[in-house]
């Protein structure tokens, strides 16, 4: 089924399928052509209701990835998304998801891209515009919020609503999250959006300006259209997250996990602009960054959005899953980790390499052809490969975890008042050689299904 130029792929185990037209993505009032420099990372959104669904729920994800071991830490997670004008709906849907699956009520605070607290009736700043509808934005927000909730229920959440999905607004929100990280005790930022690196032409200097910040770890989804490199997943200061298809038994135990290729496939490949970080082994990309580092399920997860249960996924589910596991202490003591020690720990010889399940089957990503000389860049193979990195989480009770002073962290410091909110800094997007004149023209498409 094609939705206004985007291929909508429906996957469901049940023969009874109800399409939800309210979740159509990209309902432009005028014809839209992606501007130079930004692109549609995924060709649609999966949204379906199934009477008998195989979509994964929190207990299954917890069992498959860490055997439902209680988190050793409860660190704050920041999520950055384009905003919506219905914050009450976002909070209500999140509360329904968490209560349905027996998760404690969310500790969540919401801010605009400048760090000012959001009102429940209006999350946008004046002049907001976007190519996506509220329906699409709310669904993406719920996917991010509910996946971190599923994997670390005790972790406080800080949500930054960018004014739009334009690059300058999203990067402004990134800079605000960095500026407020200490005050809000934020330790990890989850990002489920990106841009085609070959058009954005990021440099090492711009990359460091955006994401090289001591004490703060960034996770970014690698994309959903196969063999290509997107930014910020290609950043040397970001942990790049690919996608798998996780199959579990009735108790949530992993039966198999393969490369995700149904309805999309994870981004992978060599960066053309970002240097290979010291922690990444030399490979086919030479002195350039290779995408990805780690992966998690992108197949089908159950979420609650706009008052209905739907199936969603893509690497937009994988990135918040890994973010939450990091915040919960499943990859080691967050207080001793940094972007390089975390991402590097997933590679052979690293602390977390033995906490991963190697993804060896599932075929190749979209766009993987015989002309690509190094098959591992786009095909699931034993050991490291581009689409799934070093594998998916496989934590068990025999592994040592840092001691915890208690699961419930102290309340974070009071947020900055509007008067104290960080001023708008020069947008990182201005440093990128893409200058477009209109809000519609600068729209950054989302990396979602």
N, C-alpha and C positions, 0 to 999 in steps of 0.2 A: 504494500500500500504506500503510495507516495503522498506526502503531506507538504504542500506548497514548496515543491522543489527538493524536499528531503526524503530520502528513502526511510520509511519506518519499518523496522524489523520486529516482528512479534514472535517471541518464543515462549511456549507454555507446554507443560506436560499434559494438560487436560484437553480433552476434545471439545470442551465447552469453553468458548472464548468470547469475552465481551470487550470490544474496543472502547476506549474512553477518549472521545474526541476533545474533551476539555483539556487534555494534555498535549495537544498539538503544539509543536514548537515553531517559532518564526511565523507569526501572523502579521506581516507588514501591511501597513495601509498603502504603501507604494511599492512597486517592484524594487527588489534589492539585489545588487551585485556586490560580492565581497570586494572590499577595496584592496589596492596593492599593499602587501605587507601583513595582512591578516587573513585568516582563512577558516573555513568550516572544518573543524577538527573531526567531527563525527557526522555521519550522514543520517541522523535521525534519532529518535527517542523510542525506546521500547516501553510500552505502557499497556498493561493488560490485567484483567481480573480472571483468575482461574478458580474453578470450584475445588479442584484438587491440584494445588500448586507445589512445585518442587523448589520454589524460591526459599533461600536460606533465611533463618531467623536467628536472633542473638545467641541462644543456647547452642545451636549447631556451629555457628562461627567460632564461639568460644571453645567448644570441645575440639573442633578440628585444628585450631591454630594454637591453643595453649591448654587444652585439657581442663578447662574451667578452673584453672589455678587462680586464686584470688590475686588481684594486683598487689605488688609490693610497694607501689607508689601511686599517688593520685595527682599528677601534675596538670597544670592548666593548658588547654589546647585552644589555639586561635584558628578560626575559619574565616576565610575571605571569599565573598561571593558578591555578585551584583545584587543590589537591594530590591526590596519589594515594598509596596505601600500598604501591606497588610501584615504587620508584625504579629498581631493577635492570632491570626491564622497559623503562622509559623510556630508560635509557642503552643497553641492548642494541639496541632498535629504532632509535635514532638512529645507533648505530655501524653497523648493517646498511645503513641508507639511505646514509650517507656513503661507506662502502666500496664499495657496489654501483656508485655513480656516480663513483668515483675522487676523492672529496673527502678531504682530510686528516682525521685523527682530530680530534674536537671538543675544544676547550679549554673545558670547562664546569665550573662550580661551582654547587651547589644549596643553597638556604637555605629555611628556613621563613619565615613572614610577619614574624617578629621578627628575622631576620638570623642565626639560628643554623644552622650547617651541618646538612644532612640526613644521616641514616644511610641506607644503601642499602636497608635492610630496612623502614624505617618513616618515611614522609615527613610523617605527620600528628601534630598535637598531640593530647593526650587530649581527648575530648569532640567529636571531629570528627563532623560529619554533613552530608549533602548530598542533593539530590534526584536527582543523576545517579549513574550507576554508575561503577565504576572503568574499565570499558571505554570509556565515553563520554569520561571525563576524560583517559585516556591517549591516545585518538585526537586530541583537541584539542591536547594538549601536543605530540604528534608533528607535527601540522600546523604549529604555530608554530615549533617547533625545527627542523624540516626545511626550511621555507621560508627562514628566515634562513641556514641552512647552505647551501642551494642558491645564494643570491645573494651571500653573503660567506663563503666557506669558511674564510678566515683570521681572521675576527672571533671573539674570545673571547665566550662566552655565560655569563650569570648568570641562573639560573632561580630565581624566588621562588614557592614553593608556598603559596598561602593555605590556611588550615585548611578552608575550604569556599567555596562560591560565594555566600555571604552578603555583602552590601555592606560590612559592617564589617570582615570579614576581607580582602576584596580591597583596600579602601582602606588598611587597615593595611599590607598588602604594598607598596602604592604609596609610602606614607610611609617605609617601611624602605628601599626602593630609592633614594629621594631621600637619606635619611640616609647611606647607604653609597656613594653615587655617586662621591664623590671617592676614597675608599679603594680602591674596586674599578675605578676608571677607567671608569665607565659613562658613555656619551655619549647613548644613546638607549634609550627604554623602549617596547616593543611591547605593545599592549593589544588583545585580540580579544574583549572583552566590553563590555556596556553596559546601560543601563536607559532606559526610556521617559522622555524629558525632561519631558513634560507632567505626569507623575506625580511624578517626583523633585523638581521645582521648585527646581533649582539656582539660586543667585544669583551675581552677579559676585564677591562677596566669598568665597563658598565655593569657587568655581572657582579664584580666585587662590591660596587657601590650599592647594588640592590640587595644582595643576599649574604654578604660576608659580615656576620654579626656574632660576636662572641656570646656564648650561652644560649643561642637560639637556633633550633634546628628547623629546617624547612623540608616538607615532603611535597612532591608534585607528581600528578598523573602524567603518564607518558603520551597519552593520546589514544585514539580508538580507530584509526584508519590505517594501521599497519606500518609498513616500512617507511618511516620518515622521522625526522627529529624536530621536536617542538621545544619551545622555551617557555617557562623556566625549568622544565624537566632536564634539559641539557646543561644547566648550571653546574659548575664544579663545586658550588657551595650548597647544593640541594640534593637530597636523596630522591632518585628517580624511581617511580613505581610503575611496573608493568602489570599485566593482567593474566589471570588463569581462569579455568573452569573447574570449580571444586565440586566434587560429588561426595556425598556423605550417606551413612546409613541412618536408620531411624533414631539413633542416639547421638548423631552428630560426628561420629568417627569418620575420618577421611577414608573413603574407599579408593578414590583416585583423584588426581589433580593434573590437568593437562593444559597446554596452551589454549587460551581463549580465542576462538575463531568464529563463534556463532553470533552473528549480528554485529561483528566488528572484530578488531584484533589490535593488540597493543602496539604503540609506537616503539621504534627501535632504530639503531643505526649510529653513524659517526657524526659528531658535531663538525660543522665546517668552520666554526668560529671560536669555540671554547677549548682551552687547553686541557689536556689530560691531567687530572689532579694526581698528586703524588701517591695517594692511597689506591688508585686504580691501576691494575697491572697493565703492562704494555701488551697491545694486541693488534688486531687488524686496523684499528683507527690510528695507529702510530701515536703521535703526541697530541691527539685530539680526544676529547671526552667521548666515551661510549655510553649509550643509553640502552638498558636500564641497570639498576642496582639490585632490586628486590621486587617481588610481586605479591599479589593477593587476588582473591576472586573478583572477577569482573563479569561473571556469568549471570546470575540472577539472584537478587536479594529482595526481601519483602520490606516495603516501606509504606508509611501512611502519609498521604499528601492530599490536601484539599478535601478531607473528609472521606477518602476512599483508600482501600488497600490496593497497591499496585506492585508490579515487578519492575525493578530498575537494575542498573548495573553499569558496566564499563569501568575504565580505570578511574573514573570518578568515585566508585565505591572502594577501589583498592587503596587509593592514597589515604583517605581518612581511616581505614582499617589499620594500616601500618602506623599512621600518626598516633592513633589511640594506644596501640600496643607499646610504642616507644614511651608515651606519657605514663603508662601503667607500670613501667619498669621491666617489661618482658625482654628487653634487649640490653639490660644492665642498668646501673645506677645513673639516672639522668644527670645528677649533679657532677658526674665525672665525664660526661659525654659532650661532644661537639659535633658539628656537621661532618668533619673529616673522620673523627673516631667512630661515629655511628656508621656512615656509609662504608668506610673502609673495613669495619668489623664484619660485614657480610661476605667479604672475599676470603679465599683460602688462607688459613692461618689466623684469621680474625676471630674475635670473641664470639661472634654470632654465626659464624659459618656452619657450625654443627647444630644450630637451632633452625636450620632451613631444610625444607623438603625439595629436593632437586626435581625440577620439571623437565622431563626428558622426552615427552611425546606430545602429540597434538598437531603436528604438521608445521606449517609456515604461516607467517603473517601475510596479510594482503600486501600486494606489491613486491613480494619476494620472488625474484626471477633468477634464472640461470646466469644472468650477467653479473650478479652480485658474487664476487669472488670468494668471500668468506661466509659460508652458509650459516655459521652460528650467529651472525648479526641479525638474522630474521627467521631462524628456525629453532624450535625447541630441541635441544640436544643435551646429552649428559655433561654435567659441569656448567660453566657459565655460558649463557646465551643472551642475546640482545633483548628479545621480547619479555623474558621472565627473570632476567638478571641471574642472581645466584640461587633463586628459588623462592618458595613461599614459606611463611612461618611454620615451624614444627617444634614448639616448646613443650617439654614434658617435665614431670615432677622430679626427675633425677637431676635436673640442672639447678645450679646454685643461683640464688637471687639475692640482691642486697637486702639487708634488714630494713624494716620499715618502722618508723615511730608511730604508725597508725594509719589506717586507710583514709580517714577523713582529714584533709589538710585544714590548717587554720584559714579563716576567711581572708581573702586577698584585701590589700589596702583599698580604701575608697577610691573610685575612679576619679580622674581629673574632672573638675567642673568645666562647663563650656568655656568659661573665661580662661581657664588654664590649659585647655586642649591645645595640642601642638599645632602651630600654624601650618598652613599649607606650604609645603616645600616645593622646590622646582620638580615637576613631574619627571620621573625617569623616562617617560615616553618621549619627552622632548629630546633626550639624549639619543634616542633611536631615530635613525634617518627616515622617519615616516611622519610626514606632516600633512594632515588632512583637515578639511575645513569644517565639516559638519558632524553633528553627533551621530547621525546615521552612518556617515562614511567611516567614522573611527570605531565602529562597533567591533568588539572582539568576541567572536563566536565561542560558545561554551564547549567544553570537553565533557559531554554528558551523553547518557542514553536514557 
